[in-house]
Amino acid sequence: MMKPRVSIVIPTLGRETLYPLIENLLKQKVNFSYELVLIPQVPLKKDKLKDKKIKIHYEPLGKGFAYYRNVGIKLSRGEILVFIDDDELPMSFNWLKTITEPIIKRNEKVVTSGYKIKLGQGYWTDCISLLGFPGGGAMGFEVMWPLKNPPYTYHICSGNMAVKKAVFKKVGLFNISLKLRNEDTEFNQRLERDYKILHLKNNEVYHIARSGYFNAIKWFFFQGRSAYEIKKIVKQRKDLVANRFSSAFRILTKVSLNYTKYLPGVLFMIFNQYLTQFLGFCWEKFR
């Protein structure tokens, strides 16, 4: 079998959103060979995964995203690795071509873009999406992480990213000691010491919205726990901390100008976000 030029790595819990994603990826318009490397932690519907491009490698639950991504990296045969998550969907059939083209034609090493979450899914769901997570959410990548040296950024979206495989040999794989997420943050800090990260403005992928107030609170608490976990490994940089607060200001400014009806809800959710993250941080520290 011919060695693929590109490998798409997808850790998955077997959610129903995986199958539309696979269908989309198999229709991508490219002029190179590629493979789909699935790392599931539960049984999948194999009748929907019969294409020869698909490689499936099962792993047990509870190992953490860093571990599953590393397994995908090691199993991949392509010289370019593309990462996408199973709750996302490319917005066009040119997504794969667009995200890999800078590496193939211009010798870039790392390329990333953000996520897109549609508004109109309910008031509180929209307010949560307007907080800018994940990957810019309904707010947009550049509102959350302004480009310091356009078109280059200092932030990766690990669910919408292409990386030359040789990069991992230099900076290392994802840190498997980070079990509560934030493995992309730690990898990001090692990555940007040696490489520029190219940001593509118009190559977002759709992401499922986080819905429900209590689901959001649980997510914020989990973020706080993961913040303490990564603090033990990575020295927190003042510029990144400052950006978290300045991004809140940019969010509120944009909401007040363009999405006025959401302003009270977004203010309420920002307050809940910082409070719950602080509680999660303390929980992880003292438990």
ABEGO torsion letter per residue (X at the ends): XBBBABBBBBBBAGBAAAAAAAAAAAABBBABBBBBBBBBABBBBAAAAABAABBBBBBBBGAEAAAAAAAAAAABABABBBBBBAABBBABAAAAAAAAAAAAAAGBABBBBBBBBBBGAEAAAAAAAAAGOBGGEAAEAAAABBBABOABBABBBAABBBBBAAAAAAAEBBBAABAAEGAAAAAAAAAAAABBBBBBAAABBBBBBBBEAAAAAAAAAAAAAAAAAAAAABBBBAAAAAAAAAAAAAAAAAAAAABAAAAAAAAAAAAAAAAAAAAAAAAAAAX
